[in-house]
Amino acid sequence: EAVRSKCLKCLSLICAQVQAGSPASAAAPTAVLDLQEYFFKMTLDTIGEIAFGQDLGALSGKNRAFMEAFDYCQMYVSDLFFQPGPAWLWNYCTPAGWRFRAKTKVLQRYGASLVKEMIARELEEAAQDEKEENEDGDGEHEHGHKRKETILSYFLQKESHESLKHDPRTVKFLTDVIMNFQLAGRDTVAQAFSWAVHLLSLNPDVQEKAYQEAQAVLGS
């Protein structure tokens, strides 16, 4: 459901961008619309929904600081991957390395704030469930709030309430978990979308078959 809703939102934004005449307009017929940029935003928002049940606001542009930090850190690490052995060490002491550390802190702060928010919600709902169970002594009625199942909620259920309340290492661990999912999932999926669109554009016959199948399955 999260993937479908984000795909539809992404497509609607692309259509709106084209219809508005920016950047591809009659005045600039050769201008390029960067679809991959939209796919990056779409996959990041989708992972946000799956990982911790929240919209990161990448498609809507509400969280530019996080997006810019994420993009910079991805590019910085990718560039180091193609450089020889000790490059990562001396690069760490350059202005680019200083900026990388600053951007990393932006990601960590934002991730930690989301984790703390989810922990507070988990503890509040657990306390409410316990209160309702105590009030209903005969146990004939079912209580409990229907929680939105996410990757983070799964990890929260594995932690004790004491750990969630008092151990700062729990917040650090959970922040690293969700950041790993974001780093692993954004570029791979977005590039798969980009290549799919590119290959469809090169093969009109396959594009037509895909269109006909979508019409048959989804309707107009």
C-alpha positions as CSV (number, residue, x, y, z in Angstrom):
1,E,0.0,0.0,0.0
2,A,2.8,2.4,0.9
3,V,4.6,1.7,-2.4
4,R,1.4,2.1,-4.5
5,S,0.5,5.4,-2.8
6,K,3.9,6.9,-3.2
7,C,4.1,5.8,-6.9
8,L,0.8,7.5,-7.6
9,K,1.9,10.6,-5.8
10,C,5.2,10.6,-7.7
11,L,3.4,10.2,-11.1
12,S,0.9,13.0,-10.2
13,L,3.8,15.3,-9.4
14,I,5.6,14.5,-12.6
15,C,2.4,15.1,-14.6
16,A,1.8,18.4,-12.8
17,Q,5.4,19.5,-13.5
18,V,5.1,18.8,-17.2
19,Q,1.6,20.4,-17.5
20,A,2.8,23.5,-15.7
21,G,5.5,24.0,-18.3
22,S,8.5,23.7,-16.0
23,P,11.0,22.7,-16.9
24,A,9.7,21.1,-20.1
25,S,7.6,23.8,-21.9
26,A,6.9,25.1,-25.3
27,A,9.4,27.9,-24.7
28,A,12.1,25.2,-23.9
29,P,11.1,22.1,-25.9
30,T,14.5,20.5,-25.4
31,A,14.6,20.8,-21.6
32,V,15.0,17.6,-19.7
33,L,12.8,16.4,-16.9
34,D,14.9,14.4,-14.4
35,L,12.7,11.5,-13.6
36,Q,15.4,9.9,-11.4
37,E,15.2,12.8,-9.0
38,Y,11.5,12.0,-8.5
39,F,12.2,8.3,-8.1
40,F,14.9,9.1,-5.4
41,K,12.3,11.1,-3.5
42,M,9.6,8.5,-4.0
43,T,11.7,5.6,-2.7
44,L,12.9,7.6,0.3
45,D,9.3,8.4,1.3
46,T,8.3,4.8,0.7
47,I,11.1,3.5,2.9
48,G,10.1,6.0,5.5
49,E,6.5,4.6,5.5
50,I,7.7,1.0,5.7
51,A,10.5,1.5,8.2
52,F,8.8,3.7,10.8
53,G,5.3,4.6,9.4
54,Q,6.1,8.3,8.6
55,D,6.2,10.3,5.4
56,L,9.7,11.9,5.2
57,G,8.3,14.7,3.0
58,A,10.8,14.2,0.2
59,L,8.2,14.4,-2.6
60,S,6.4,17.3,-1.0
61,G,9.6,19.2,-0.4
62,K,8.9,19.6,3.3
63,N,12.2,18.2,4.6
64,R,14.9,19.8,2.4
65,A,17.6,19.7,5.0
66,F,17.3,15.9,5.4
67,M,17.2,15.4,1.7
68,E,20.3,17.5,1.0
69,A,22.2,15.8,3.8
70,F,21.2,12.4,2.5
71,D,22.2,13.2,-1.1
72,Y,25.5,14.6,0.0
73,C,26.5,11.7,2.2
74,Q,25.5,9.2,-0.6
75,M,27.6,11.0,-3.2
76,Y,30.6,11.4,-0.8
77,V,30.7,7.7,0.1
78,S,30.2,6.7,-3.6
79,D,33.1,8.9,-4.7
80,L,35.4,7.4,-2.0
81,F,34.5,3.9,-3.2
82,F,36.3,4.5,-6.5
83,Q,39.4,6.2,-5.0
84,P,42.5,4.3,-4.0
85,G,43.2,2.7,-0.6
86,P,44.0,5.5,2.0
87,A,41.9,8.1,0.2
88,W,39.1,7.8,2.7
89,L,41.5,8.8,5.5
90,W,43.0,11.9,4.1
91,N,39.7,13.0,2.5
92,Y,38.2,12.9,6.0
93,C,40.3,15.9,6.9
94,T,39.4,18.0,3.9
95,P,36.5,20.5,3.7
96,A,34.5,17.8,1.9
97,G,35.1,15.5,4.9
98,W,34.1,18.2,7.4
99,R,30.9,18.8,5.5
100,F,30.3,15.1,5.4
101,R,30.5,14.8,9.2
102,A,28.2,17.8,9.5
103,K,25.6,16.3,7.1
104,T,25.9,12.9,8.9
105,K,24.9,14.7,12.2
106,V,21.8,16.1,10.4
107,L,20.8,12.6,9.5
108,Q,21.5,11.2,12.9
109,R,19.5,14.0,14.7
110,Y,16.5,13.5,12.4
111,G,16.6,9.7,12.7
112,A,16.9,9.9,16.5
113,S,14.0,12.4,16.8
114,L,11.8,9.9,14.8
115,V,12.9,7.0,17.0
116,K,12.2,8.9,20.2
117,E,8.8,9.9,18.9
118,M,8.0,6.2,18.1
119,I,9.3,5.1,21.5
120,A,7.1,7.6,23.3
121,R,4.1,6.4,21.3
122,E,4.9,2.8,22.0
123,L,5.2,3.4,25.8
124,E,2.0,5.5,25.8
125,E,0.0,2.8,24.0
126,A,1.5,0.1,26.2
127,A,0.5,2.0,29.4
128,Q,-3.0,2.6,28.0
129,D,-3.4,-1.2,27.2
130,E,-2.2,-2.1,30.7
131,K,-4.7,0.4,32.3
132,E,-7.6,-1.1,30.3
133,E,-6.6,-4.6,31.2
134,N,-6.5,-3.7,34.9
135,E,-10.0,-2.1,34.6
136,D,-11.4,-5.1,32.9
137,G,-10.7,-7.8,35.5
138,D,-12.9,-10.5,34.0
139,G,-10.8,-10.5,30.8
140,E,-13.9,-11.0,28.7
141,H,-13.3,-7.9,26.5
142,E,-10.4,-7.5,24.1
143,H,-8.3,-4.4,24.6
144,G,-5.3,-3.1,22.8
145,H,-4.7,-0.4,20.2
146,K,-4.1,-1.5,16.6
147,R,-0.6,-0.5,16.0
148,K,0.7,0.3,12.5
149,E,3.2,-2.5,11.7
150,T,6.6,-1.1,10.6
151,I,10.2,-2.3,10.7
152,L,10.8,0.0,13.6
153,S,7.7,-1.2,15.5
154,Y,9.1,-4.8,15.2
155,F,12.4,-3.8,16.9
156,L,10.5,-1.8,19.5
157,Q,8.6,-4.9,20.5
158,K,11.9,-6.8,21.0
159,E,13.1,-4.2,23.5
160,S,12.0,-4.0,27.2
161,H,10.2,-0.9,28.3
162,E,13.0,-0.2,30.8
163,S,15.5,-0.2,27.9
164,L,13.2,2.1,25.9
165,K,12.9,4.5,28.8
166,H,16.4,4.7,30.2
167,D,19.0,3.2,27.9
168,P,20.3,5.8,25.4
169,R,22.1,3.0,23.5
170,T,18.6,1.8,22.4
171,V,17.9,5.0,20.6
172,K,21.3,4.9,18.9
173,F,20.8,1.3,17.9
174,L,17.4,1.9,16.5
175,T,18.5,5.0,14.7
176,D,21.3,3.1,13.0
177,V,18.8,0.4,12.0
178,I,16.4,2.7,10.2
179,M,19.2,4.7,8.6
180,N,20.7,1.4,7.2
181,F,17.3,0.6,5.6
182,Q,17.1,4.0,4.0
183,L,20.7,3.9,2.7
184,A,20.2,0.4,1.3
185,G,16.8,0.9,-0.3
186,R,16.7,4.3,-1.9
187,D,19.2,4.3,-4.7
188,T,18.8,0.6,-5.7
189,V,15.0,0.9,-6.2
190,A,15.1,4.4,-7.7
191,Q,17.7,3.3,-10.3
192,A,15.6,0.2,-11.1
193,F,12.7,2.5,-11.8
194,S,14.9,4.8,-13.9
195,W,16.3,2.0,-16.0
196,A,12.8,0.5,-16.5
197,V,11.5,3.8,-17.9
198,H,14.6,4.3,-20.0
199,L,14.3,0.8,-21.6
200,L,10.6,1.3,-22.1
201,S,11.3,4.5,-24.0
202,L,13.7,2.6,-26.3
203,N,11.2,-0.2,-27.0
204,P,7.8,1.3,-28.0
205,D,6.3,-2.2,-28.6
206,V,7.1,-3.3,-25.1
207,Q,5.8,0.0,-23.8
208,E,2.5,-0.5,-25.6
209,K,2.2,-4.1,-24.1
210,A,2.9,-2.7,-20.6
211,Y,0.3,0.0,-21.2
212,Q,-2.3,-2.5,-22.3
213,E,-1.6,-4.8,-19.3
214,A,-1.9,-1.9,-16.9
215,Q,-5.3,-0.9,-18.6
216,A,-6.5,-4.5,-18.3
217,V,-5.5,-4.9,-14.6
218,L,-6.0,-1.4,-13.3
219,G,-8.6,0.1,-15.6
220,S,-8.5,3.6,-17.0
